[in-house]
């Protein structure tokens, strides 16, 4: 028997779609002066969140999107809300979908501060120079795959390439090409105000508490507004299928800590806001279940990655993430396999099975 955990999506006060540059951005009013902007699709990720918090004096923006063009859409909406300048940007972590719009805000508001952990700033500076070539290589592979699909008349998995599917595939490659173009020409703009462990700023009538946690990257910043009881998590929480990178037990520990905060609204890195803690606890349960299953499998003498992945499936939680959607079910199974591999590394001092 397993317990089904229900979670409740935040009912938005306002959700107009703002379309520009081939993308849709959804605005949700979270609370007085707090706005969630969700980029529904940008050819890199889905349902990516940026949050604007208006203070008595100015604006703080949490995460700045994958594309500068999307950041410009969000900034235009912020300017409709208030004439106040953006004073702070927060980058939750180093993955490119969370800080590639920094340039847009820095150019519009010279002198603003960009907040991140020390670890994240260092990682940004180490990895960002490699991205243009990496993304260009991925685009070349996508184009080659599309050419092969057209020549063979079917997708990689054998599905017949109908005119509708071909159009979808061509649209995906074209959209990804525009993403690569933006990534190759933007000016990387790095954090100017870094911290470790925690940072509290009293500003413009609001209290901002920044916490350094493990999410799908080490050194992730989450932002907690204690008075408003609003929590922004970056990819420490992501919906519908969680993103995971570091050892799962550390990520789970951070989630359990965040679940102890007094919050009414949780805005994840991806997906709609929640007004309960059930999804945070569900994500933590997934990570803990995989870690426990891997530990048991290794003690039982399993000697290959395939053996452990077949033994540790956490199928009892699948429906609570996938809700019967076949695509989400596949994504869940693949994500569990990835978490199993990470858990093995943690158990074996960083080593994979060969």
C-alpha angles and dihedrals in degrees: 000000000000132000117244111222115208119204128192125224116221113260102232120229089212132005113175118162117235111202124197139135091016095301137101123226120191121207119208125185105224100176139326105320095355119110130180117208115195120195100208095200135354103167091261106057139356133241095004117181133221118176129206119201117191116208131186089270110026146330136286118203120202110208123350107222136246098280132043088222090060091047088054090054091051093045091052089054092048089054089054089054098047141357090220117117125247106254102173137030121192121203109199093199145335103273108117096240090067103051112018090105095059091103092060094057095040091053092047095045112029112201098030117140123240113208126207139132118278090244093054094049091052092048092049091055092047100048107029096075090061096053102083092058092042093051092045089054091050090051092051090052091048091052092048091050091050091051090052092048091051092047093048096039092229143076123256091267092053097259110147111256101238120188089257093052091045090054090049091050092047091048090051093052092046091050092048090050090056089049090052090049091054094046092051095052105036121104111238109233115196133207117278099189117049134176142175127225099351144350130191123197124186105202139152094353094308133099115224117195115191118196127192108223142156112261125147083316131037115252094032116169119222120187121217124190103196097188094049092036092226124142126195110195109180107208094331078097120026130168143255098000112015122240113231133184117147126056104307096230092063091049091048091050090055091050093051089051092050090049088063093062119103100248137153098185130036119192110196126204089254130021137022124325120262130215096204136048099240098106092049088053092044091053090048090050090053093053094044092047093052093047092049092046093050092048090052093046093052092048088052088060103254107165107187135059090234092056093052094045090052091049097045110053102133088213090162089075099039098095091052090060101033102034090204095306108140094211092051090045090057092046090050093052092049092047092051089053089053092049090050089055091050091049091052090053090052092049093047100045095260098317126128126212108265 
